[in-house]
Amino acid sequence: MSVTARPSTLLALPARCDRAAADVLLPRLRAAVAAGDVAIDGGDVVQFGQAMLQLLLSARAAAAATGHRLTIAPSPSMRGIVAMAGAAALLGTGDAA
Amino acid sequence: MTNAEIQAIFFVECEEALCAAETALDRCRAGEGDDETVNAIFRAVHSIKGGAGAFGFHALQAYAHGFETLLSDVRDGAVALDPPLIALSLRALDLLGDHVAAARQGTAAPDDEALLVQMAAAQAGADADVDLDAMLGAIAAELVVAGPPEDAGWIVTMRPRDGALANGGEPLLLLRELLGLGGGAARIDTAAMPPLADLDPGAAWLGWTVTLPGAVTRGAIEEIFDFVGADCALSIRRADEGAAHPAAAPPAAAAGCTADARDPARPTGPEGPDGLAGGPSIRIDLAKLDRLIDTVGELVIAQAMMAQRLAGEGLGDAAELSLLEGLTRDIQDSAMAIRAQPIGSIFRRVPRILRELEASTGKKVRLTTSGEATELDKTVIERLGDPLTHLIRNAVDHGIEPPEERIAAGKPGEGTLHLSAEHRSGRVVIRIADDGRGIDRQRVRDKAIERRLIAADAQLSDEEIDHLIFAPGFSTAPSLSTISGRGVGMDVVRQNVKELGGRIAIESQPGRGASFTLALPLTLAIADGMIVNVGDQTLVVPLAHVVESLRPAPGDVQHLGVGRMMLNVRGRFIPILPLGSVLGARGAVGDPTAAVLVVVDTESAGRAALLVDAIRDQRQFVIKSLDTHYRAIDGVAGATILGNGRVALIVDVDALVASTVSTAGALREAA
């Protein structure tokens, strides 16, 4: 039996994840989720707001619904804010260190 | 003297010490501090600590000890009292006040761990720069690992609305502050979130529920949402109560509250709620107060009717009539005074906003204020929060330059924001002035041409260019910003101010700063107006808009096409609006040279001349809402009852002029 690896898209988040950044990321994320697995690099994130949070939550739900994986590698700041917002389990970013 | 009486004195002394320390810290922040100022802060905290130990308030004593240790290092010169440390000390002082309140009420002490850690770090010289965003992760971690508080007292549900994000706000900051009150983990509600294909990240789809300890006052929770207004649905209920539907955040939520919306359990010290000395006070249900105001309005109308009737009988000069008139005005003033509150209650919330802005922009801002005791109507105060916050955000985001840019321009690295308030000519004038870069007029002009707000060849004065920033949707921000949002705010600010019956003006000097001046009515219930006749109608033109009135000579009026006329006012042409035809009054005079022209100034469309048959009177009038009694009508701001008992419509000058004369048209014609 052969396993075909689904294409995985890597998207990097900017340092300032505000509403403007979410607007920019939205079309890319829609395309990436539709295409296959998505890996999001949040290593540079310093500021993180609600607009980006809900975009990632929605994207992760969309990925799950289509059988794709959406993984996030957060910066410590991002992990802390996501945990504060009670969304760590939903985004799979783990508890704040 | 009983122990309770001695304790009561201790708490009075605590209030005085807190007040003295805050005053001293403010002086330090203003750069006026010296060794004695630092000593004063130290003494204040030390005396609270000493008393707390004597009365067995151990949590208060321990916290005061931590604060005192830091201040001791400052006093000894081991730690520099720089702006970040002053900011930290102010927050530490706020928490000391919370500790004192908890000791007085016998409730659980507030969570002071994070601040004590920061104070210890400042002492150690490690990361004395208090960067809220950088700290967010660490603070969040502490908050999340904490379970629900043992003495769950409040269940707070917040659900930001779309406006919370649209105006550049960041709801997660509110959540952080809420958790900072000692809440357990926030429970997120994603039920309303649409699929990714339909998602608009700019709209708000999430909600949170947080459990807070019973020691937290309702006032402390509401204070977090003070400037959020209707942008966040908020429900605060006792943990032992049933579920409640979220209401709009304060001040909107205050509509059904008592006149003093603070937590009933919050102690009232020797000072009034606004820090001003006052006598004994009682709580009055706001609805009762509003009924009183309504009745006073009726009294004003009845008095005017009686005066008119007596004048008709030749008794207009009766001594009793002038006595009654004086008494009526006294009652009116007293009733209004009950609703009046010092604007300081708003000003005092600004440092907190600035601290957040400083953290997110990297800019440094020094706040100076004057006229905090200036009083205006409670409703005006409540509705002033949004526009004032936006103007402050705008000043910091767009006006004040980053420190390096300021220094390169020969200015101090720290910008200055000055808030002032004063009574002037029966109105309250509030000014928000910064010493930043001022309005970039070339950029504003280019953008206005690009947006087709003005013609490419329009010759505009500096003032006219400055006012273009109030045009709907106008934005000069080169990039999107979380602070001022998408530039949609300034037209909203103007609209907010206009809805308060106020005006807003700009003064800007390139490189030297900009100031926004808000002129607001003292009350929303009674205003001054010009009573005019237009055909078979009697109308009221609010005096706040009136610049002058005149009878034009035939050469002063120029006809442009069919039905369009311009008035030459000392070399400047302004459009003439025949009120009769605009509002549908029958039999109105149409020839300007046979009528009176009332020149009015508007925020959105500049000046215009209202054509009326005659000016009858100038007097105070009681404003009755048409929305409440009938329905909203374009061009009409409300109604009033005249002395003869007839109803007169109040002209909505701004809307009327704006709808008749487009901004672009007006500006082009003015050129």
Chai-1 contact restraints between the chains, C-beta under 6 A:
chainA,res_idxA,chainB,res_idxB,connection_type,confidence,min_distance_angstrom,max_distance_angstrom,comment,restraint_id
A,D18,B,T482,contact,1.0,0.0,6.0,A-B,restraint_1
A,R19,B,L165,contact,1.0,0.0,6.0,A-B,restraint_2
A,R19,B,G202,contact,1.0,0.0,6.0,A-B,restraint_3
A,A20,B,L480,contact,1.0,0.0,6.0,A-B,restraint_4
A,A22,B,P201,contact,1.0,0.0,6.0,A-B,restraint_5
A,L26,B,P201,contact,1.0,0.0,6.0,A-B,restraint_6
A,R30,B,L196,contact,1.0,0.0,6.0,A-B,restraint_7
A,Q47,B,D133,contact,1.0,0.0,6.0,A-B,restraint_8
A,G49,B,E170,contact,1.0,0.0,6.0,A-B,restraint_9
A,G49,B,L172,contact,1.0,0.0,6.0,A-B,restraint_10
A,Q50,B,P171,contact,1.0,0.0,6.0,A-B,restraint_11
A,Q50,B,L172,contact,1.0,0.0,6.0,A-B,restraint_12
A,A51,B,L165,contact,1.0,0.0,6.0,A-B,restraint_13
A,A51,B,P201,contact,1.0,0.0,6.0,A-B,restraint_14
A,Q54,B,W205,contact,1.0,0.0,6.0,A-B,restraint_15
A,Q54,B,L206,contact,1.0,0.0,6.0,A-B,restraint_16
A,L55,B,P201,contact,1.0,0.0,6.0,A-B,restraint_17
A,L57,B,T190,contact,1.0,0.0,6.0,A-B,restraint_18
A,S58,B,M193,contact,1.0,0.0,6.0,A-B,restraint_19
A,S58,B,L196,contact,1.0,0.0,6.0,A-B,restraint_20
A,S58,B,L199,contact,1.0,0.0,6.0,A-B,restraint_21
A,A59,B,L196,contact,1.0,0.0,6.0,A-B,restraint_22
A,A62,B,L196,contact,1.0,0.0,6.0,A-B,restraint_23
A,P76,B,G137,contact,1.0,0.0,6.0,A-B,restraint_24
A,S77,B,G137,contact,1.0,0.0,6.0,A-B,restraint_25
A,G80,B,L136,contact,1.0,0.0,6.0,A-B,restraint_26
A,G80,B,G137,contact,1.0,0.0,6.0,A-B,restraint_27
A,G80,B,A140,contact,1.0,0.0,6.0,A-B,restraint_28
A,G80,B,A141,contact,1.0,0.0,6.0,A-B,restraint_29
A,I81,B,L136,contact,1.0,0.0,6.0,A-B,restraint_30
A,I81,B,A140,contact,1.0,0.0,6.0,A-B,restraint_31
A,A83,B,A140,contact,1.0,0.0,6.0,A-B,restraint_32
A,A83,B,V144,contact,1.0,0.0,6.0,A-B,restraint_33
A,M84,B,A140,contact,1.0,0.0,6.0,A-B,restraint_34
A,M84,B,L143,contact,1.0,0.0,6.0,A-B,restraint_35
A,M84,B,V144,contact,1.0,0.0,6.0,A-B,restraint_36
A,A85,B,I188,contact,1.0,0.0,6.0,A-B,restraint_37
A,G86,B,A185,contact,1.0,0.0,6.0,A-B,restraint_38
A,G86,B,A186,contact,1.0,0.0,6.0,A-B,restraint_39
A,G86,B,R187,contact,1.0,0.0,6.0,A-B,restraint_40
A,G86,B,I188,contact,1.0,0.0,6.0,A-B,restraint_41
A,A87,B,I188,contact,1.0,0.0,6.0,A-B,restraint_42
A,A96,B,A140,contact,1.0,0.0,6.0,A-B,restraint_43
A,A96,B,A141,contact,1.0,0.0,6.0,A-B,restraint_44
A,A96,B,V144,contact,1.0,0.0,6.0,A-B,restraint_45
